[in-house]
Amino acid sequence: MTALALLIAAVALLAAGTALALVCRVRRGQGELQRTIHDRALALDRRCDALERGLDRLAVEQRLDHLAALVGHARRRGLLTDAAAGELEGYVLGLRRESRAP
């Protein structure tokens, strides 16, 4: 009976040790997975920020192009004098230079 009890105790200890080892591996794996998810999310966030900056620059360029086209259209239709249109075009060029500055 004592041999059987010792055998059962040994099997129980072995099972407990195996279970503990598995729990440790699972926790380590969860930690690695959390770090990987965090790193990937951070990389995606940085890419989104870069895309957003690019879209913002594109929107500014489109607005300046539209403004330049309006000045040209007003000049051709006689709604602006050449002097006023030239001054406005100068402002548009200045804004374009500012928008391209880092």
C-alpha positions as CSV (number, residue, x, y, z in Angstrom):
1,M,0.0,0.0,0.0
2,T,2.8,2.4,0.8
3,A,4.5,1.7,-2.6
4,L,1.2,2.5,-4.3
5,A,0.8,5.7,-2.2
6,L,4.4,6.7,-3.1
7,L,3.7,6.0,-6.8
8,I,0.5,8.0,-6.7
9,A,2.4,10.9,-4.9
10,A,5.2,10.7,-7.5
11,V,2.7,10.8,-10.4
12,A,0.9,13.7,-8.7
13,L,4.2,15.7,-8.3
14,L,5.1,15.0,-11.9
15,A,1.7,16.1,-13.1
16,A,1.9,19.3,-11.0
17,G,5.4,20.0,-12.2
18,T,4.3,19.5,-15.8
19,A,1.3,21.7,-15.3
20,L,3.5,24.4,-13.7
21,A,5.9,24.3,-16.6
22,L,3.0,24.6,-19.1
23,V,1.6,27.6,-17.2
24,C,5.0,29.3,-17.3
25,R,5.3,28.7,-21.0
26,V,1.8,30.0,-21.6
27,R,2.5,33.2,-19.6
28,R,5.8,33.7,-21.4
29,G,4.0,33.2,-24.8
30,Q,1.3,35.7,-23.8
31,G,3.9,38.3,-22.8
32,E,5.7,37.8,-26.2
33,L,2.4,38.1,-28.0
34,Q,1.5,41.2,-26.1
35,R,4.8,42.8,-27.0
36,T,4.5,41.8,-30.7
37,I,0.9,43.2,-30.8
38,H,2.1,46.5,-29.2
39,D,5.0,46.9,-31.5
40,R,2.9,46.3,-34.6
41,A,0.2,48.7,-33.4
42,L,2.8,51.3,-32.8
43,A,4.3,50.8,-36.3
44,L,0.8,51.1,-37.8
45,D,0.2,54.2,-35.8
46,R,3.4,55.7,-37.2
47,R,2.4,54.8,-40.7
48,C,-1.0,56.3,-40.3
49,D,0.6,59.5,-39.0
50,A,2.9,59.7,-42.0
51,L,-0.1,59.1,-44.4
52,E,-2.1,61.8,-42.6
53,R,0.8,64.3,-43.0
54,G,1.0,63.4,-46.7
55,L,-2.7,63.9,-47.1
56,D,-2.6,67.3,-45.3
57,R,0.2,68.5,-47.6
58,L,-1.8,67.3,-50.6
59,A,-4.9,69.2,-49.4
60,V,-2.9,72.4,-49.0
61,E,-1.4,72.0,-52.4
62,Q,-4.8,71.4,-54.0
63,R,-6.2,74.5,-52.2
64,L,-3.3,76.6,-53.4
65,D,-3.7,75.3,-57.0
66,H,-7.4,76.2,-56.8
67,L,-6.6,79.7,-55.5
68,A,-4.1,80.2,-58.3
69,A,-6.6,79.1,-60.9
70,L,-9.2,81.5,-59.4
71,V,-6.8,84.4,-59.6
72,G,-6.0,83.5,-63.3
73,H,-9.7,83.1,-64.1
74,A,-10.6,86.5,-62.5
75,R,-7.7,88.2,-64.4
76,R,-8.9,86.7,-67.7
77,R,-12.5,87.8,-67.1
78,G,-11.4,91.3,-66.2
79,L,-12.5,91.0,-62.6
80,L,-9.0,91.8,-61.3
81,T,-6.5,94.3,-62.6
82,D,-3.1,92.9,-63.7
83,A,-1.5,94.6,-60.7
84,A,-4.0,93.0,-58.2
85,A,-3.8,89.6,-59.9
86,G,0.1,89.8,-59.8
87,E,0.0,90.7,-56.1
88,L,-2.3,87.8,-55.4
89,E,-0.2,85.4,-57.4
90,G,2.8,86.5,-55.4
91,Y,1.0,85.7,-52.2
92,V,0.0,82.3,-53.6
93,L,3.7,81.6,-54.5
94,G,4.8,82.6,-51.0
95,L,2.2,80.4,-49.4
96,R,3.4,77.5,-51.7
97,R,7.0,78.0,-50.5
98,E,5.9,78.1,-46.9
99,S,3.8,74.9,-47.3
100,R,6.8,73.1,-48.7
101,A,9.2,74.2,-45.9
102,P,9.9,71.4,-43.3
